[in-house]
Amino acid sequence: MSLSHRPVAEKDIQIICGFPQSEDELFFLFPMADFPLAPSQLQDAIAQRSDSTVVELDGEVVAFANFYRWEVGGCCSIGNVIVSSVARGRGVGRYLIEQMIDHAFSKYQAAEVTVSCFNQNVAGLLLYPKLGFQPYAVEERKDKKGNQVALIHMRLPRNAT
């Protein structure tokens, strides 16, 4: 198994749009988007964000993430995180988040990296603490059906790595 990462390219957009398998998965990735994810919605998000990155597994695009906040010497916040259903459980998510953390600390000299995860996203809630993230706040939100959900905010200080 060979993992690599690179900046997102136009040819990746359609592939990434196929990753969310349900309305719930899309909500975890991109709460404001409508299911199924349209290329224009993803392109708009990429245009407003920084360092959009894909992970390739044996040459195939299988994961995506970016920063929705990027401050030199401040905070970098990882968002739009998704791993394709065929690559889950194989360390791809860990690799992606590790690359984003490294990028935040090396390119932006970030003081901390944050990530937010909805309470129903068990895979994310189990992964982020393994990488050193600690919860610091819980925000009440509503899902697409109007149900109450919790958005758990986690941080990784630079000195924790």
C-alpha positions in Angstrom: 0.0 0.0 0.0 1.5 3.3 -1.1 0.2 6.6 0.2 1.1 10.0 -1.2 -0.4 13.5 -1.1 -0.6 16.5 -3.3 -2.6 19.7 -4.0 -6.1 19.1 -5.3 -6.4 19.3 -9.1 -9.4 20.1 -11.3 -9.5 16.4 -12.4 -10.0 15.4 -8.8 -13.3 17.3 -8.2 -15.7 14.8 -9.7 -13.9 11.9 -7.8 -14.2 13.7 -4.5 -17.9 14.5 -5.1 -18.5 10.8 -5.2 -17.0 10.1 -1.7 -20.0 11.0 0.5 -22.2 7.9 0.4 -25.2 9.5 2.2 -26.7 12.8 3.3 -25.2 12.2 6.7 -21.7 11.6 5.4 -21.9 14.8 3.3 -23.1 16.7 6.5 -19.9 15.6 8.3 -17.8 16.8 5.4 -19.6 19.9 4.4 -22.7 20.8 6.5 -23.9 23.6 4.1 -23.8 21.4 1.0 -26.8 19.6 -0.6 -26.6 15.8 -1.3 -25.4 14.6 -3.7 -22.3 16.9 -3.7 -22.1 18.9 -6.9 -18.8 19.9 -8.4 -19.7 23.5 -8.2 -20.3 23.3 -4.4 -16.9 21.7 -3.9 -15.2 24.2 -6.2 -16.8 27.1 -4.3 -15.5 25.6 -1.0 -12.0 25.1 -2.4 -11.9 28.7 -3.7 -12.7 30.0 -0.2 -10.2 27.8 1.6 -6.5 27.1 1.6 -4.2 24.2 1.0 -6.8 21.8 -0.4 -5.1 18.4 -0.4 -5.8 14.9 -1.8 -4.3 11.6 -0.7 -3.6 9.0 -3.3 -3.6 5.3 -2.4 -1.6 3.4 -5.1 -2.2 6.3 -7.5 -6.0 6.6 -6.9 -7.4 9.7 -5.1 -9.0 8.4 -1.9 -9.1 11.4 0.5 -9.5 15.2 0.7 -9.1 18.0 3.3 -8.2 21.7 3.5 -7.9 24.6 5.9 -10.9 26.9 6.5 -8.7 29.1 8.7 -5.0 29.6 8.2 -3.1 32.1 10.2 0.6 32.5 10.2 1.7 32.0 13.8 -1.9 31.5 14.9 -4.5 28.8 14.3 -5.0 26.5 11.3 -8.4 24.7 11.2 -8.8 21.5 9.1 -12.1 21.1 7.3 -13.8 19.3 4.5 -12.2 16.0 5.6 -13.4 12.9 3.8 -12.0 9.5 3.0 -13.5 7.4 0.2 -15.5 4.4 1.4 -13.1 1.9 -0.3 -10.1 3.3 1.6 -11.6 3.6 5.1 -9.9 1.6 7.9 -6.6 1.5 6.1 -4.8 4.5 7.8 -5.7 6.9 5.0 -7.5 9.3 7.4 -4.6 9.3 9.8 -2.1 10.0 7.0 -4.2 12.8 5.7 -4.6 14.5 9.0 -0.9 14.0 9.8 0.0 15.8 6.5 -2.4 18.7 7.3 -0.9 19.0 10.8 2.7 19.0 9.4 1.7 21.6 6.8 0.1 23.9 9.4 3.2 23.8 11.6 5.8 24.0 8.8 4.2 26.4 6.3 2.2 28.6 8.7 4.2 28.1 11.9 0.8 27.6 13.5 0.5 27.8 17.3 -2.3 25.2 17.1 -4.3 23.1 14.7 -8.0 22.6 15.3 -10.5 20.2 13.9 -14.3 19.9 14.5 -16.3 16.7 14.4 -20.0 16.0 14.7 -21.1 13.6 17.5 -22.4 11.0 15.0 -19.0 10.8 13.2 -17.6 8.0 15.3 -14.6 7.3 13.1 -13.5 11.0 13.4 -14.1 11.1 17.1 -11.9 8.0 17.6 -9.1 9.2 15.2 -8.5 12.8 16.3 -7.6 12.0 19.9 -5.1 9.3 18.7 -3.3 12.1 16.9 -3.2 14.3 20.0 -6.3 16.4 19.6 -8.1 17.3 22.8 -11.7 18.5 23.0 -12.2 22.1 24.2 -15.7 23.1 23.2 -19.1 21.6 22.2 -21.4 23.6 19.9 -25.1 22.9 19.5 -26.1 22.6 15.8 -29.0 21.3 13.8 -28.6 18.6 11.1 -30.4 18.8 7.7 -33.5 17.2 9.2 -33.6 19.8 12.1 -32.3 17.3 14.7 -30.1 18.5 17.5 -26.4 17.5 17.1 -23.2 18.3 18.8 -20.1 19.7 17.0 -17.1 18.8 19.1 -14.2 21.2 18.6 -10.7 19.8 19.3 -7.2 21.4 19.3 -3.6 20.3 19.0 -1.1 22.8 20.3 2.2 23.0 18.5 4.1 22.0 21.6 2.1 18.8 21.9 3.6 17.2 18.8 
